[in-house]
Amino acid sequence: MVELVKFLLEREGHQTFEASDGEEGLECARRERPDLIILDIMMPQMDGFTVSTHLMEREATRNIPIVILTAKGQVRDSFQIFPNVRYFIEKPFEPKDLKNKIGEILGKAPCDL
């Protein structure tokens, strides 16, 4: 899944950073200050809820928009408390939908795959 998302984004000209677990992802976000974070709920070391909480605690990462990409659709309502979560997409997903939503969040017009 990570490779698919990375391929889609890089094909659109986005620079990507990849993390293998929640702690690494949090460190990467603090270091790189990305324009957007795609976050899964279930990750090793630190889950998506905890990562979102830590991102909200710091001024430098508080406003980075987050897209939740997960197979656990029933937890959608749990993320309503996070104002930085802009979109919630369930696996499996249509790549075009994800790409267009990311373009919308980043202020870029959607285009065809």
BAFIMAR-72052 format. One record per residue (C-alpha): residue number from 0; z, y, x negated. Coordinates in steps of 0.2 Angstrom, whole numbers, plus 5000, padded with zeros to 4 digits. Example, Ala and Ser with C-alpha at 12.3 -4.5 7.8 and 13.67 -1.06 7.14 Angstrom:
<rs>
{r 0,{5039,4978,4938}} {r 1,{5036,4995,4932}} 
</rs>
This chain:
<rs>
{r 0,{5000,5000,5000}} {r 1,{5004,5012,4986}} {r 2,{4988,5009,4978}} {r 3,{4978,5012,4994}} {r 4,{4987,5029,4997}} {r 5,{4985,5034,4979}} {r 6,{4966,5030,4979}} {r 7,{4964,5040,4996}} {r 8,{4973,5055,4989}} {r 9,{4965,5055,4972}} {r 10,{4948,5053,4980}} {r 11,{4951,5069,4989}} {r 12,{4956,5078,4972}} {r 13,{4975,5077,4974}} {r 14,{4986,5073,4959}} {r 15,{4998,5059,4962}} {r 16,{5014,5053,4955}} {r 17,{5021,5036,4959}} {r 18,{5038,5029,4959}} {r 19,{5044,5011,4960}} {r 20,{5060,5015,4969}} {r 21,{5070,5028,4978}} {r 22,{5080,5034,4963}} {r 23,{5064,5036,4952}} {r 24,{5055,5045,4967}} {r 25,{5070,5057,4968}} {r 26,{5069,5061,4950}} {r 27,{5050,5063,4950}} {r 28,{5052,5075,4965}} {r 29,{5065,5086,4956}} {r 30,{5054,5086,4940}} {r 31,{5037,5088,4947}} {r 32,{5040,5098,4963}} {r 33,{5025,5091,4972}} {r 34,{5017,5099,4987}} {r 35,{5020,5084,4998}} {r 36,{5030,5068,4997}} {r 37,{5025,5051,5005}} {r 38,{5040,5041,5007}} {r 39,{5044,5024,5014}} {r 40,{5060,5020,5022}} {r 41,{5063,5003,5014}} {r 42,{5064,5005,4995}} {r 43,{5074,4997,4981}} {r 44,{5089,5007,4974}} {r 45,{5089,5021,4987}} {r 46,{5081,5020,5004}} {r 47,{5071,5034,5012}} {r 48,{5085,5041,5022}} {r 49,{5096,5044,5006}} {r 50,{5081,5051,4997}} {r 51,{5078,5063,5011}} {r 52,{5096,5068,5011}} {r 53,{5096,5072,4993}} {r 54,{5080,5082,4994}} {r 55,{5088,5092,5007}} {r 56,{5103,5096,4997}} {r 57,{5094,5105,4983}} {r 58,{5085,5122,4985}} {r 59,{5071,5117,4974}} {r 60,{5066,5102,4984}} {r 61,{5072,5106,5002}} {r 62,{5055,5113,5008}} {r 63,{5044,5100,5001}} {r 64,{5035,5092,5016}} {r 65,{5038,5073,5019}} {r 66,{5027,5061,5027}} {r 67,{5036,5045,5032}} {r 68,{5025,5029,5030}} {r 69,{5034,5014,5036}} {r 70,{5033,4997,5046}} {r 71,{5050,5002,5054}} {r 72,{5043,5012,5069}} {r 73,{5059,5010,5078}} {r 74,{5068,5022,5066}} {r 75,{5057,5037,5070}} {r 76,{5070,5046,5079}} {r 77,{5082,5045,5065}} {r 78,{5071,5057,5055}} {r 79,{5072,5071,5067}} {r 80,{5087,5078,5058}} {r 81,{5077,5081,5043}} {r 82,{5067,5097,5045}} {r 83,{5056,5093,5030}} {r 84,{5049,5077,5038}} {r 85,{5032,5083,5045}} {r 86,{5024,5067,5050}} {r 87,{5029,5049,5054}} {r 88,{5015,5035,5052}} {r 89,{5018,5017,5055}} {r 90,{5010,5003,5045}} {r 91,{4997,4997,5047}} {r 92,{4988,5014,5048}} {r 93,{4971,5021,5048}} {r 94,{4967,5029,5031}} {r 95,{4957,5043,5039}} {r 96,{4973,5048,5050}} {r 97,{4984,5049,5035}} {r 98,{4971,5059,5025}} {r 99,{4968,5071,5039}} {r 100,{4987,5073,5043}} {r 101,{4990,5077,5024}} {r 102,{4976,5089,5024}} {r 103,{4983,5098,5039}} {r 104,{5001,5099,5031}} {r 105,{4993,5106,5015}} {r 106,{4983,5118,5025}} {r 107,{4966,5110,5021}} {r 108,{4953,5106,5035}} {r 109,{4951,5087,5039}} {r 110,{4935,5079,5033}} {r 111,{4927,5062,5035}} {r 112,{4931,5047,5023}} 
</rs>
